[in-house]
Amino acid sequence: MAIKLPTKAIIAAAGVGTRFLPQTKAMPKEMLPIVDKPVIQIIVEQLVAAGVTDIIIVTGYTKRPVEDHFDRSEELENDLISRGKLKLAEQIKAVAEMANFIYVRQKGTPKGNARPILNAQHLLNDEPFFVLFADDFFRTSVPYPVQLLEAYKQTGHSVISLTKVAAADASRLGMVTIESEFDEKTFKLKGLVEKPGAENTPSLYASVGSFLLTPDILPFINQQETGVGDEIVLADSINKLAQTMPVYGRVIDGVWHDAGDKLHYLQAIVDHALVDKNLGADFRVYLQSRLDEI
């Protein structure tokens, strides 16, 4: 029987971004630029490459700039055209036309990273869907949602993204327990353990903020009691789902970036700048000269 393919994605973008204050007082953290693109645009482009047509962005009260970014700006487009900058005008227009953008205000308690799914579930129509967190992503040659989709097509079940990390990182990340190997990049999972620490981690594979979930997850989220920090945590529902049907993890080919804190955000910028076809060579020379001076 043919499986349904996902056409919808939820991007969780309601966080306040306190780690980047005062910058995020007026600008959402999802709009922080990676060279010349906001983080959230990079994520949207990756989803569109996987066939997503409807992007549901779950926001908070400070997120109007996100909506403005994905809206048409005809005044700006016309200004660019009048100055002969036709390519830039087309790029600006294309941002608004990548997908259908739907904005849902996050509400309800308890909060937690499963709350955006509850707020958006009425739009999912009993179909598989992507869930991505708006502050971490992969730099890849094959978009990471495409890699999740490939694993979903092979298994027919929910798939979460994995990346291999150092044991020391197990104290800050959710780590997976592997039941069996499906192929060299895909594993059937027993579940997730939040921040087990280096000595207790069940593996060196971390679950990071991208998921392709089937509707089977929704009853567990709706029934979930509060977990860590009195929040409803997506990992808890994934663990319960894994007790009733297969859940898989896909090791993503690419470089994972967490733009949720200052150090990792700077690393993301440097990483993208180094491989930028226009900036990379000159930036590499500059960076090396600064390192030599220091």
Secondary structure as GFF3:
##gff-version 3
##sequence-region A 1 294
A	DSSP	beta_strand	8	13	.	.	.	ID=ss1
A	DSSP	three_ten_helix	18	20	.	.	.	ID=ss2
A	DSSP	three_ten_helix	23	25	.	.	.	ID=ss3
A	DSSP	three_ten_helix	29	31	.	.	.	ID=ss4
A	DSSP	beta_strand	33	34	.	.	.	ID=ss5
A	DSSP	beta_strand	37	38	.	.	.	ID=ss6
A	DSSP	alpha_helix	39	49	.	.	.	ID=ss7
A	DSSP	beta_strand	54	59	.	.	.	ID=ss8
A	DSSP	alpha_helix	64	69	.	.	.	ID=ss9
A	DSSP	alpha_helix	74	82	.	.	.	ID=ss10
A	DSSP	alpha_helix	86	96	.	.	.	ID=ss11
A	DSSP	beta_strand	100	105	.	.	.	ID=ss12
A	DSSP	alpha_helix	115	120	.	.	.	ID=ss13
A	DSSP	three_ten_helix	121	123	.	.	.	ID=ss14
A	DSSP	beta_strand	129	133	.	.	.	ID=ss15
A	DSSP	beta_strand	136	139	.	.	.	ID=ss16
A	DSSP	alpha_helix	144	155	.	.	.	ID=ss17
A	DSSP	beta_strand	159	164	.	.	.	ID=ss18
A	DSSP	three_ten_helix	167	171	.	.	.	ID=ss19
A	DSSP	beta_strand	174	183	.	.	.	ID=ss20
A	DSSP	beta_strand	186	194	.	.	.	ID=ss21
A	DSSP	beta_strand	205	213	.	.	.	ID=ss22
A	DSSP	three_ten_helix	215	217	.	.	.	ID=ss23
A	DSSP	alpha_helix	218	223	.	.	.	ID=ss24
A	DSSP	three_ten_helix	228	230	.	.	.	ID=ss25
A	DSSP	alpha_helix	234	242	.	.	.	ID=ss26
A	DSSP	beta_strand	248	251	.	.	.	ID=ss27
A	DSSP	beta_strand	255	258	.	.	.	ID=ss28
A	DSSP	alpha_helix	262	275	.	.	.	ID=ss29
A	DSSP	alpha_helix	280	293	.	.	.	ID=ss30
###
